């Protein structure tokens, strides 16, 4: 029997006609959220306002991880008078960031919300008085307490963000993270520029260190709206690129973490290894970060025998040297004393915050889109993510090591499958490029919502597009995993020495621009 309260998507990416999205009264909507959140592994993937002529349709997409599905349902509120809805965050804290964004963009009030503050200060926000200089910081009164402000301008190339610590001596009692300094209007640009090439370039800029992850999510949205299925070989090539991106960033992060604990040998070795990986990507597509590689319907840079051979050769070298340096890293007492027990996020805290990706998996949460909502070449296979449960800096660094190992194995397996399909013995020098150049002429289904999720190196990336009657995109939502995980960082530094903050921060390595959009 079909449950009228929701529509369930079992494919990723997937589409649903707008007319088929159930509309619930808010009391039922709220109760259904509570019911779903009580199920193991279920979390909020997206919750946003879709403007109609005289109302807002609030669309909720819940990831039912155990069932490998996305549950979609909605509620409609009039634009006038100014609506007010009891906050979902009171019972389900991970909704806090979504309700804050809806409030900022529409003015819808959520009474009971404990933290109803702006997220990005976009142009044309509902309340023009809510500006950067009037941000309502949390305060604690006490003669023994003091505040420390860091940012928004930082040394080096780090992006702008402001961190305000409330401390008792050197101990951090509370950290408030204030972002939104570089709001670029990315989602609006997807609507104002309907060309698929332009939108592909735009997707690559959402978070510069996740160009492959975000462009793959965008391609999934467009291809699902067009009913276009890419070849099996192209699907495998896309995942090879995604896993190369994961390896490069994880090794680069290991170098940066070594910098923060003054372990220079680990820093320089890992930086050199990262360079080998990104130069391999550059050999493939002409860009070290994979820009230009993923495009709707095809690619300008199909995998060739020459590229495949270099990939295998370089990764073999990287694997051997990365194993050597990480074995040394995790055996040094001076390193372990800085890693173990520092910046701990419990499983309960991670769950309440709605953590995703490696931030979740290092705290004992089984959350990985490659397993829960398989996409591209992961479809048809049961991916088993690496898991740890201590939730400290040690876990977040060790998880990077484990994920590098799994990504190396995945790339080798995918290259082997490509060769097998072409009846080629190894090595792969004679590999034939797959067919299929990019398709920028795809016709998108009208009045349809499409959702595409990708497990980027940080975690769950989600892109959603809503088309109008002509098939043009009139609503676009892009979510970087950082949107979930900044709260986890704030929790990680509680009761830590303030001097531990740089190490905690780098162990997450969250994206400012991915949050700010």
HUHU-V353082 format. One record per pair of residues at least 24 apart in sequence whose C-alpha atoms are under 7 Angstrom apart, sorted by the first residue. I is the first residue (numbers start at 0). J is the second residue. Records with the same first field share a line. If there is no record, write none. Layout:
# HUHU-V353082
I = J + J
This chain:
# HUHU-V353082
4 = 72
5 = 70 + 71 + 72
6 = 70 + 71 + 72
7 = 68 + 69 + 70 + 71
8 = 68 + 69 + 70
9 = 67 + 68 + 69
11 = 372 + 373 + 374 + 451 + 452
12 = 219 + 220 + 223 + 374 + 450 + 451 + 452
13 = 223 + 449 + 450 + 451
14 = 223 + 224 + 447 + 448 + 449 + 450
15 = 447 + 448 + 449
16 = 446 + 447 + 448
17 = 446 + 447 + 448
20 = 71 + 72 + 73
21 = 72 + 73
22 = 72 + 73 + 74 + 75
23 = 73 + 74
24 = 74
25 = 74
28 = 74
29 = 87
40 = 64 + 65
42 = 353
46 = 97
47 = 97 + 101
48 = 101
53 = 77 + 78
54 = 78
64 = 371
65 = 371
67 = 371 + 372
68 = 372
81 = 107
82 = 107 + 108
83 = 107 + 108 + 109
84 = 108 + 109 + 110
85 = 109 + 110 + 111
86 = 110 + 111 + 112
88 = 112
92 = 351 + 352
93 = 351 + 352 + 353
118 = 178 + 179
119 = 178 + 179 + 182 + 515
120 = 179
121 = 182
143 = 167
158 = 511
160 = 511
169 = 496 + 497
170 = 494 + 495 + 496 + 497
171 = 492 + 493 + 494 + 495 + 496 + 497
172 = 493 + 494
173 = 493
174 = 489
175 = 489
178 = 515
179 = 515
181 = 512 + 515
182 = 515 + 516
183 = 516
184 = 516
185 = 516
186 = 475 + 476 + 477
189 = 475
190 = 472 + 473 + 474 + 475
193 = 471
195 = 439
196 = 439
199 = 294
203 = 290
205 = 512 + 513 + 516
206 = 510 + 512 + 513
208 = 288
209 = 455
210 = 288 + 289 + 290
211 = 240 + 241 + 289 + 290 + 293
212 = 241 + 453 + 455
213 = 460
214 = 293
215 = 293
216 = 451 + 452 + 453 + 461 + 462
217 = 462
218 = 294 + 295
219 = 451
220 = 449 + 450 + 451 + 462 + 463 + 464
221 = 295
222 = 295 + 296
223 = 449
224 = 443 + 444 + 449
225 = 441 + 442 + 443 + 444
229 = 296
232 = 417 + 433
233 = 433
234 = 375 + 376
235 = 376 + 413
236 = 302
237 = 293
238 = 376
239 = 410
242 = 406
243 = 276
245 = 456
246 = 403 + 406
247 = 273 + 276 + 277
249 = 399
253 = 396
256 = 502 + 505 + 506
259 = 501 + 502
265 = 324
272 = 317
275 = 313
279 = 310
294 = 437
295 = 437 + 438 + 439
296 = 436 + 437 + 438
297 = 435 + 436 + 437 + 438
298 = 435 + 436 + 437
299 = 436 + 437
301 = 432 + 433
302 = 432
303 = 430 + 431 + 432
304 = 427 + 428 + 429 + 430 + 431
305 = 428
307 = 427
308 = 427 + 428
338 = 392 + 393
339 = 391 + 392 + 393
340 = 391
341 = 391 + 392
342 = 391 + 392 + 491 + 492 + 495 + 503
343 = 390 + 391 + 491
344 = 390 + 391 + 487 + 490 + 491
345 = 390
349 = 487
352 = 483 + 486 + 487
353 = 483
354 = 483 + 484 + 487
355 = 458 + 459 + 480 + 483 + 484
356 = 457 + 458 + 459
357 = 457 + 458
358 = 484 + 507
360 = 386 + 387
361 = 386 + 387 + 388 + 389 + 390 + 394 + 395 + 398
362 = 387 + 388 + 389 + 390
363 = 387 + 388
367 = 454
368 = 453 + 454 + 459
369 = 454
374 = 453
392 = 503 + 506
395 = 506
396 = 506
443 = 470
444 = 470
445 = 469 + 470
446 = 470
479 = 513 + 514
481 = 509 + 510 + 513 + 514
482 = 514
485 = 509
